Amino acid sequence: MLKQQIQAPFTISSSSTLQSVVPYHTHYHYELYYFYSGKVNYLINDRIYILEPGDLLLMHGMTLHRANVDPSVLYHRCTIHFDPHYFKNVIQPSFAPDLLLPFKKLQNVRLQMKGERRTEIEALLHKLEQLHLTNTAVAKQRVQAVFLELMIIVNELCERSLLSIPALPSAKAQHVQSIMTYIEEQYSEDITLEKMQAALHLSKFYLAKTFKEVTGITIFQYLMQRRIYQAKISLIDSELPITDVGYSVGFKHPSHFSRAFKLQTDFSPEQYRKQYQLNSPF
């Protein structure tokens, strides 16, 4: 997992290469991810989305997320990252309702675009990307106007009954969802494959093999990422001593916590708290 550093207040990019695929990551920017084509299992915290062309994901960036992409199928997506404070202060009209509510209240949402709405969204994304590449003063103003239109549509969609998540299409994906839910409930405790096997009533060998097949990482890699993610939140949002933060997310020894945290983030827990606690935009 990595903490993705996004410097600009607004970025948009599209890609059809696997070079753009990044591991589990978090960032302070909000994110819109539009899926054109490919075969992708998108993991957001403890939920798996089996993407279909026309899917639009809204993500609160500090939730762990990654795309697990099948390299044998052409992958094409468009991603927008934006600083919520930039949007609120520069783009959001003062007289309008809060257009960031879907990110604040729902945090992570999948919207499925169909027919004319899909055509409209794709046209706006294409226009945004072309204007963003132009990089003139006038183009920057037009980017803000087009992005505002996109956000108004997103809010309209979130007000409707489009938030139901389709059932996962396979038994394997459902079992992986069960593993993630188990980890979400138990990550602060001692977790073993034997305990998971007893709780889920599935062979530990099947659980390990299936989780790696669907997500691209092992159960214990995911568990470590989940613990480090929660530690990051605690370091930013609380005054707990570093040692207590480690204990609270499931580490038995402070030295193990410090090593694991630095391996995942390139910061020691102390450095991470100093870097982000005062500068956190949330």
N, C-alpha and C positions, 0 to 999 in steps of 0.2 A: 504494500500500500504506500501511496505517496501523498503528500500535501501539495496539490498543484498550485503553483504561483501564477496568478493571472494579474498582470499589472494594469492593463487598460480597463476603463470602466465599462466598455462595450466591445465585444468581439463576435464575429460570425465567420464560420468556415464550413466548407463542405468537402467531403473526401470520398474517394472510391478505392482507397488503398488500406491495407492492414497496418501500415506504418503509423496511422493515426490512432490505433487502438492502444489505450493505456491501461495499466493495472488498476486495482481498487484504489480509489483516490477520493479526496474531499477538497473543497475550496469554499471560500467565503462568498463567491458570486452565486447568484441564482442561475439556473440553466434551463434552456429549452433544447430538446433533442428531437429532431424529426427524422424518421426512418423511411427512406425511399425504397431500398431493396436489400436483399441478402437473407441470411439465416442467422439470427441472433437471439441468444438468451440474455436479457438485460437484468442485472442484479442490482437492486436498490435495497440496501440494508438486509432485511430478512425475507424479501419478496423477490420472486422471479417473474419477469414478464417475457413471454414468448412473442416476440415482435412480429407484426404484420405490416406490409407496406401501407403508409398513411398514418402510422402511429405517431403521436406527438407526446413526448414525456415532459412533464414539468417537474423540476427537481430543486429542492432546497439543498444547496451545494454541500452543506456540512454533513449530509447523510452519505455514508459509504455507497459508492456505485461504480459499476464497470460494465462494459459490453463484452460478453463472451461470444466471439465471432467464429462462425464456420468458414475457414479459409477457402473451401472449395466452391463457395457461392459468392458472386459479385456483391460486394458490400458498399452501399452508398448511403450516407447520412449527412445531415446539416446540424450544426451545433451553434447555439448562441449562449454566451456567458455575459452576464451584466451585473454590475454593482447595484444593489437595491437602493442605496442612498443616492447614487447618481440618477437612477430612474426617478425616484421620488422628488428630488430637488431640481432636476433639469427637464425631465420629459413629462412627468405626471402633471396634468392641469390641476390647479388648486381647487377648482370648483367641482371636479369629478370625484366619484367614489374611489376608494383605495384599490387600485388595479393590482396591487401586490398581494391581496388577500388569499388568492389560491395558493401562493407559495407559503404564506404565513400560517394559514389555517389547515390546508390540506397537505402541504409540504411536498409530497411526491404523488403525482397523478398521471395516469395514462388516458389520453383522449384519442379516439379512433376517427380519423377523417375519412369521409365518404363523399363521392359525387362532387357536386359543385363546391362544397365547403373545402374538400381536399384540393381542388383546382385553385381556389382562392388562396389558401394557405401557401401552396407551393409557389404561386405567383409572387406573393409578398416576400417569401424567403429569397427567391431569385432576385427580386428588386433590391432587397436589403444588401445582399452580397455584392451586387454590382455597384451600388452606391458606396458601400464601405471600401471597396477597392479603389474607387475614384479619388477619395481622400482630398477633396477640396472643401472650402468653407461651406459652399452651397450644398454639396453632397452630404456633409455632416448634418446640416439642418434637415435635409430630406430623410436621412437615416432615422433621425429622431421622430419625424412625422410618421414614417412607415412603420417603425417599431411600435409607436403608440397605437396605430391601427391594429397591428397584430395583437397587442396586449388587450385591447378592447374585445377583440374576437375571442381570445382565450378566456377572458372573464365571462363572456356570454356563454361559452361552451360549458364552463364550470358551474354555471347556474342551472344547467339542464341535467337531465337524468342520464348523463353520459359517463358517470364515474364508476359504474359497476365494472368489475374486473372479470373477464371471461375465465372460466375454469381452465386450469392447466391441462394441456391436451394429452398427457401421458402419465402412466403410473410412476415412472421414474421421476418426472418433474414434481409430481405431488409428494413423493417420498423425500426429495431434496428440500421441498418447502417445509416438510415436517421437521427435518434436521435443523434447518435455519430457525424455525420457530422454537425448537427445543433449546438451541444455543442462545437465542434471544432471552429466554426465560431463565437460563441457568449459567450464563457466561461468567458470573461472579463466583460460582462454585467450582469444585473439582469435577471436571468432565472427563470421562473415559468412554471408549467405544463400547465397553461392557455395559456401562450405565445407560448409554444411548440405545443399545440393543434391547435392554430390558424395558425401557420406556416406550420404544416405538414398535416393539415386537417384530423386528426385522434383523436378519443376520448382520453382524458387525462388518463382515467381509463385503456383503452386498451394499451396505450403507457407504463404506469407504470408496468402493469402486464406482458406484452410481453418482456420488457427490462429485468426484473428480471428473467423471464423464460429462456431467451437465454443466458444471461451473468452471472447469478448467483449473481448479486448485483443490487442495486436500481439505478435509474437515478441520484439521488442526491449524492449517494456515488461515482458514476463515475465522476460526475461534480467536487466534492471535490478533488478527486484524480488527475483529469486533471489540476485543478488550482494549487494544490501543486506541481505537476510535473513542470509546467511552472515557478512557483516561484523558484524552485531549479535551473533551468537553468538561470534565471535572477540573482540569488544570486551568481552563479559561474561566469557568463559571463559579468556582468555589475557592475558598481559602484553605482547603484541606492540606495538611502537610503532604509532601511528596510520597512518603512511605505509606500513608493512609490511602492515598489515591491508588497506589499499586495494589494494596490489599483489597480495596473495594471493587476492583475489576477482575479479581481472581488470581493475582500473582501471590505466591507464597513467600517469596524472598525479594527484598528491595533491590538487590544487585541484579537479579534476573529481570525485574521490571525495567530497570535503567538500561540494561543492555538491549532488551527487546524493543524498548521505545526508541532508542537511538538508531537501531537497525532499520526500523520502519519509517522514521521521520527525518533522520539526519540531525536531530536535536536531542540533547538530554532533556528529561522532564523539566528541570530547572530552566534551561534555555528556552524551551517551548513556552513555558508560562510567562517568562519575562518578555518574549517576543510578541506574544499574541494577547495576553490578558488586557493590557491597556489599549491595544489597537484593534480589538475585536469590534466589528461593526454591528454585532448583534447583542 
